[in-house]
Amino acid sequence: MPDFRALLTGVQAALRAVLEPTDSESQMTQFDDIVIDIKGLSFSRGDRPIYRNVDIQIPRGKITAIMGPSGTGKTTLLKLIGGQLKPDSGEILLDGQDIPRLGRRELFRVRERMGMLFQSGALFTDMTVFENVAFPLRVHTELPEEMIRDIVLMKLHAVGLRGARDLMPSELSGGMARRVALARAVALDPDILMYDEPFTGQDPIAMGVLVNLIRQLNEATDHTSIIVSHDIQETLGIADYIYLIAEGGVVAQGTPKQLAEADSPQVRQFMQGLPDGPVPFHFPAGDYDDDLMQGRKG
Amino acid sequence: MQMLPLLVRQIYFVGVQSLIIIMVSGLFIGMVLGLQGYTILVDYGSEQAVGQMVALSLVRELAPVVAALLFAGRAGSALTAEIGLMKATEQLASLEMIGVDPLRRIIAPRFWAGFISLPLLAAVFAVVGVWGGAMVGIEWLGIYEGAFWANMQNSVDFSEDVLNGSIKAMVFGFVVTWVAVFQGYDCVPTSEGISQATTRTVVYSSLAVLGLDFVLTALMFGDL
């Protein structure tokens, strides 16, 4: 009898090991509820193609990370979703509305549902911290001044900068500016929050603060977050699903665990930060010896 | 979004803050006109006509043209640099993402402020210039005061001179501010791009002002 029991647990464990990864993978690629559905997206800058026939789905209420080496067009993707750039072909459906085909007025209305945290913070330099956060409220709502004040102080309190309300953006450190920008981005409680390289150039403390804020914000409200980043550890820690972008397309996708365990050389090079691999260390150049010798001849 | 407070703020920046340079320049140009006019006209014994000469040169030509050139250098370049820097620091992009059209919020108030300010600045320029010419002519060179002013009043016609001068200033205001905001909005958002755009604003708008001045003068005064 004891042998039979041991056999049974062994079989159970083996079955779980075989079934679970495929099970969770099929769950994550077939999202129950998709808020942004990008189909067949192609986009190029001049002669240089950035995206070639890319499909990306952003699940509702989750944190989705778009990762990849610099210069692969991650920020471009956010601008395409925000309608600031128009794709050469393909659809970007936000709850069924094709963003590139919206008129100017409709586009601005759709953008009221989006918040975006820019890499530089992009605070309005002629306004105080308070006025920066109040700006979207003043523009889009008819709320009385006391209520605007309450909302702004709540948002600033959430990012820990209620005391900095009277400072000008030039008086803030990089990390503080990004937190103020975050408070401004969530001022109208958007459905979709896009973060453009939120961790770049931050000291470890500011980085930790931002990671926590992004996670807490996502848990506290039911908005969808899209994070564009190449900071692996921070992003893996908070993302529910990751798209890895390189060479004009999605080279891998999955949960952080799936990507960390992936064995494709491209994914491994990026996830482990290897200097050479499918993405070469050297910019394309002619033969090294020839190049050096040519200088002599001249 | 209320447009008026934004417009008033921009009129302060591009108009009111240009007053000093416009007034000082107007004063010196009026004084030089008085001095040069006197040295030429006194040979013919008609130095009383200095008032007429100063006023007509200022109202028809120098006030709109020089004010526009100074305005391009003082306010136009500042507008281009400001808008260009807003573009470089993603402020324009973040306005768009907040759902506010930067053309309405940033560009329009600046454009209208320039269009409104330049004709007023040109008028101030003319007034101060006439005063400078009178100071040199009457106080220093001893032209008979009554003749100075009477000649001026008899010769300056409202529709021929003042109105045409104002039309010129309005056209220049339109052109200079248009060039300035366009160059800012269209610039390459790097430090080099902003510097080139600022230079282009001053060069293009100065050339446009001088070229258009000839065309307008030919149309307005060609048959005189």
Interface residues (C-beta under 8 A of the other chain):
Chain A: K79 G82 Q84 R104 F108 R109 R111 E112 M114 G115 M116 F118 Q119 S120 A122 L123 F124 T125 F135 P136 R138 V139 H140 A181 R184
Chain B: M1 T89 E90 Q91 A93 S94 E96 M97 I98 G99 V100 D101
